Structures are given as C-alpha cells and as structure tokens.
C-alpha cells in the first residue's frame, strides 16, 4: 500500500476522475432526471458494481489480457459500443418524461433493477475501464510490495467506494433540477440530447485504438 501522502494523492486523483463527465455520469444524470434522485443513485451503484468486476478481473489477469490481446479488446469494445448506441437510440425514441404537478417522480420502483443492470452493463462492457484501472492503480503500488494483487484490489476498492459519493452527488443534483418546471417541460429534449451523447460515446468507443498497437 502507498504511504499517507501517496494515498491522499490517490484519493484526490480518483475524486477528480470521477467528477469528469462521461458515459457513467450521463447515465446517472439521465436516470435521475427521469426518475428522481433514487433512480440516479441506483444507476451509480450499478456503475460501481461494474467497476468492481474490472478491479477483480485486473487482479487475476483478465484486465491484462484485454490490454495485450487485440482480439479480446476488439470483441468487448464492439459489444460495449453497440450497447451504448442501443441505450442512445432508446432515449431518442423514448416518450417525454414529465412529473406533471407532482413534487416527486412518478412510480419508478419496477424499473430500478433495470436501471442498476444498465449501469452495470455500461461499465462492464467497456474495455477502456479495465485499461484505466490497469494504468492508474499500479502507479500507487510500491515495487517492493509483497502482495501486489491484494494491494491492487484494496486500492481499486477504495477508488470505487469514493466514487459512490461523487455519483450520488450527480444524482442528487440532477434530481433537484428535475423538480423545476422548466426542466420538466424540456425533458423531451433532454432525453434526445442524452441519446445523441450516448450514441457519440458508443461511436467513440468503437473507434478507440487497441492499446497493444
């Protein structure tokens, strides 16, 4: 494990990285706007669960395989890109979401599992997340560490736990915004914008270079 200054630097860098807008943040915000803060928090928990898969996979060598195998990276990349585009198309075709005169979101309970699963898949099917953990976490593991795989898992777990607070903040902020009439009236266009951005993220992933090149 890193010493105290390095650990503080790791936490600070992780928080800044989690604040950076991307597919994960967009997924959280779009669900919070449609279903309220709780839906956004559930979306964030699904994303965090997906990150844990990458952390443990990297610790046992699967992440390294993605980083070195062109075929493995390409297959997962295309699956992930197709999923992001599919999410985008669904948002483009979705009916306008509105809370009407309610001060709280419409019943969303039945869809919470789908929201969690969607966040999980958004992360698990993105090989760039696995490459990120392989590139970022080892920088904070000392060469003399006896149990490097354990240190990787512990640091990855810390990164993911810290991300829950950031993701929840995105959900709370979007949920608060959705209570305003102007936001509700523009929900149709917010869905369309989010859909276009998901498609753009999917296309960018599809065009991403293999890290082995």
Phi, psi and omega in degrees: 000149179290162176286178187303312180299319179294324179293319177298318178296320179298314181296315181297316179296320179297318179296318179296319179295321180290336179282343183289124180299140178193193180303322181295311180298318179299320180295316179297310184296316182296323179286324178293324178292326182273323187238005179093177185302318183299318178296322178294320179295317178298320177300317179295322178293324176297319179296317179297320177299320177296323178296323178297324177300315180294322180297310181291325178295317179297322182296328181262002173107352181293321178298321178296325177298316179297327182284338184247341181260115180297320183293314181298316180297316184294318181298310181294325179299315182289324176296314179297319179296317180297322180294316179297319178295320179298317177299318179298317179295320177301318179291323179296326183265357184292149174288153182300133178262130180215143178270354180062229182269005182284151175266356178229160185292159176294167181306123184232002188303316184295340183261357185297322178295321177295323178295315178299312182298320179297317177296320178299312182291323178304324182272313185297324184274010179252103182294341179293335176291318178297318179295323179301311181297322179294329182274325188274308188296315183301339179298338184253011177254121183292144181301330183274002179300130183287321184243079186294323180296319178295318178298320178299314180296318181295316179291320177297322178295318178298317178301315182291320178297317178296328182292334181299318180296317181293314180298320179295325178295318175301317181295316180296316180297315180291322178296322177293318179299322185294344179283348181276139184303319182298320179293317180298319180292332180264011184302324180302314181284332175295319176299317181295319179295315179298319179299315179297322180291321177298318178298319179296318177297320178297316179294321178296320177296318180298328182267001182294141179286147174290132182295346181277350182282000000 
